[in-house]
Amino acid sequence: MATMREIKLRIKSIKETRQITKAMKLISAAKLKKARQQLEQTLPYFNKVKSAIGDILIHSGTIENVYFDVRKDKADKKVGFIVLTGDKGLAGGYNHNILKLAEEKIAEAANPLLFVAGHMGRNYFHRRNFNMYPDFDYPVQNPTVYRAREIAEIILEQFKNGELDEVYLIYTLMVSTIKLVPKTMKLLPLDPDALAADVGYGAISEVKDVKIDEMFTYEPSVKAVFDVLIPKYLKGIIYGALVEAFTSEQSARMSAMDNATSNADDMLQSLNLYYNRARQAAITQEISEIVGGAAALQ
């Protein structure tokens, strides 16, 4: 059995660790609440942009736009993957799960290019020599609309120039505080039917003949309106994903730190029991020595 001094040092160390894990849990809870409030404040604007795109698609019939170009003539398409990971560890299986899904999707692409946000993901893919976009270095802490706009501009520029043919977004969706689901979303090229369905319409191929309305006019043109709306739409999608990833990371860290705090409590309870036993054994030994010494003097 360990000595009383060793047990006391162990108890002190665990108490200090418990204070850290409890503080990290509280910090993560505060960050999560703040991020969700930011998303709720900006979400109506991006939903309105999505609704406007759906309405234009329904009322304008067939639209020629670079953002809807599926590029069927290309065999080996260049596929971009925006991967949102954590900036820090101590978040349970959060980073492992998103990196595992990313590797599975990347393996399916013949010519992948990675856009990785978050230090954990960048370090992971860098060590394994994946093809990463060199000038893409963004944190995921405290997501902002400005950061989402910068990411969207990089992706749109790559797509318009033909350097990317498809773009996928890989992030973690927080269904609840205890259920975090790694998810893949296709960003580009856009699917007109999916956009129309998101705002409550059916497939455009089925309803466009009855929905086209010559009373709707767009100035200066439908193409010009789309050139403005689609970057805003993608910015909204990326911003929402950044917030979801950030809140998922904080939720995972909350759970991990809560479990760590509970484990520390259990360890302290066991160590206190061992300490009391060791103290009782020491007292018993001292009494035995005193009694033995007194008997020897007689």
N, C-alpha and C positions, 0 to 999 in steps of 0.2 A: 504493500500500500504506500502511496505517496505521503511525504511528510506534511505536517500542517502548513509549513511555510510555502511549499510548492502548491498546495491546494489554494491558499490565500492569493498567491500570485495569479493562479489560473482564474480564480473568481474575479479578480480585479480586471484582468484582460478581457474576459467575456462581458463584464459590465460596460467597459469602454466601447467594445464592438457593438453591443446592444444599443447604446446611445447613438452611435453613428447610423445604424440601420433604421432606427426609429425616426431620426431626423431626415434621412433620405426618403423614407416613406411619406412624411409630411410635405417635403419639398415637391415630390412627384405629384401628390394630390393637388397642390396649389397650381402647378404648371398645367396639369390636365384641365382643371376648371377654367383657367384663363384661355387656353387654346380653344376649348369648345365654345366659349363665349365669342371669341373672334370669328370662328366659322359661322356661328348662328347670325352674327351681325352682317356678314358679307354674302351669305348664301342666297338671300332673295334676289340680289343683283345678278348673280351668275345664273340663277334659275330663269330669270327674265330673259337673259341673253339666249339661253337654250330654247326657251319658248319662241322667241322671235325667229331663230333659225328654222325651227320646225314649221312655223306658220309660213315662212317664205318658201320652203321646200314644197309644202302642200299646195300653195296657191300659184306657184310659178312653173310647175311642170319640170321638164328635163333641164338641168342646169349643168353647164360646163365649167368646172372649176378645178384647179390643180389639187386642192385638198381632198377631192373625191376620186382622184386618179388611182386606180388599183394596180396599174402597170402590169397588165396581164402578159405583155410581150416579153417580160424579163423572166429568165429561168432562175438564176441564182440571185435572189433579191437580197439587198443589203438591209439587215434588220437592226434597228436600234432598240436598246432596252434601258429604260430609266428605272434604276433600282434604288429604292429608298430604304436605307438601313439606319441603325442607331449611331450616334456619335460616341457613346460610352457603353460599357458592359454592365454587369450586375443587373441584368434585366431578364433573368431566367432563360427560356428558350427563344426569346424574341428574335435576336439576330440569326440564330441557327436556322430557324424555320424559314425566314425570308430568303436567306442565302441558299438554302436547299432548293426552294422553289425556283429561284433565279437560275441556278445551275441546270435544273431540268429543262427550263424553257430555252436557255442559251444553247444547250446541246441539240435542240431540234432545228436550230437555224444554221444554214450553211455559211453565212457571212455576217456574224454578229458584231455589233459595236456597243460598248457599255457606257452609260452615263450614270455614274454611281454617286449618290449623295449620302453623306454619313461616313465618318472616319473608319468605323468598323468594317463596312463593306469595301471601301477603297483599299484598305490595308489587306483585306482577305483576297480580293481579286488581283491586286498588285503582286502579292507573293506567288500567285499561281499563273502569272504572266498572261492574263486575259487581255484582249484587245480593248483598251479603254480610251475614251476621248480625253486628250491630254489637258485641255483647258477647262474641264468641268470639275470644279472643286467647291461644292456647296455644303454647308452644315444643315442639319435638320432641326437643330434647336431653335425654338421661338420662330416658327414659320411666318413669313410675311408675303403679302401680295406682290411686293416689289421683287422678291426673290423668285416667286412663281412666274412673273412676267419675263425675267431674264432667262429662265430655263425654257419657257415656251418659245421665246425668240430664237434661241439656239437651235431647238428642234425644228421649228418651222423653216428656218434658213437652210438647214441640212436637207429637209424634205423637198423644198422648192428647187434646190440646186441639183437634185438627183443623187446626192450622196447617201441618202436613206430612202428606201422604198416602203418600209413599214416601221412603225414605232409602237412599242408596247410599254406600259407603265406597270411596274411590279412594286406593290406596297402592302402594308398590313391594315386590314379593316377591323375596327373595334366594334364588334356586334354588341358586346356588353363588357363590363369590367373584367369578367372572367373568361370571355370567349373572344380570342383574337384570331382572325382568319387571313392568312397570306392570300393575296389576290392578284390576278393579271388582267389588265384592261388594255384593249387596243385603242390607241390614240389616233393614228394616221395609217392609211387614208380613212376619212370619215365614211360612215355608213348612213346614207340618207334614210333608209327604212328604220334604222335604230334611232336616229334623231327624231323622226316623226313619231315613233312609238313612245319615246320618252315624254312627249308632250300630249299624249292621249290620242294619237291618230294610228291608223293601221299602216300597212306597207304602202309606200308611195306608188309602187307598180300597180296596186289594186284600186287606189282611189284618185289618182291624179287626173283621170279623165273627167271626173265630176267635181273635182276641187279647184281646178284652174279657174281663176276669176280675173277677167280682164279689167275689173275695176281697181285692182291692186296695182299700183305703180311704185317703183323704187328709184329714188334719185341718188346719184346719177344713173346707176344701173344695179341690177341684181348682183352682178359680179363684184362691183365696188362695195356694195353693202356687205357681202360675204367676206371680202378682204378685210373689213373692219371687225365684223362680228366673230369670225372663226378664231382669230388670235385671242380675243377676249374669252371665248368659250373654252379654249384649251388652257388659258391661264387659270380660269376658274376650276377646271378639272384638276390641274396640277396643284393648285393651292389647296383644294379639298383633300387631295391625296397626301400632301405634306402635313396638313393638320391631323388627318387620320393616323398617319405613320407616327407623328410625334405623340399624339395622345395614346396610341397603342403602346409605344415604348414606355411612357410614363405609367400606364396601367400595369404593364408587365413588371416594371421595376417596383411599383407599389406592392404587387403580390409577392415578388421575390423578397423584398425587404420585410414584409409582414411575416412571411414564413421564416426568414432568418431571425427576426425578433422572437417569434414563438419558440424556435429551436434554442435560442439563447436562454429564454426563460426556463425551458426544460433542463438545460445543462446546468444553470445556476441552482435549480432545485436539487439536482443530483449531487452537485459539488458541495452544497451546504450540508446535505446529509452525510457525505463522506467526511467533511470537515468536523462535524459534530461527533462522528464516530471516532475520528482520530484524536480529538480533544478529550473525549471520555476515556479513550485508551491511555492517553498520556497521564490523565489525572489518576486513573486506576493504578498505573505503574508507579507514579510518585507515592501514592498512599501505601502501596505494597512495599516500596523501598523504605519508607519511614517506619512502618510496622516491623519490617525485618531488622532494621537498625536498632529499634527499641528492644526487640527480643534478644538481639545479640549482646546488648549492654547488661541485660539481666543475667 
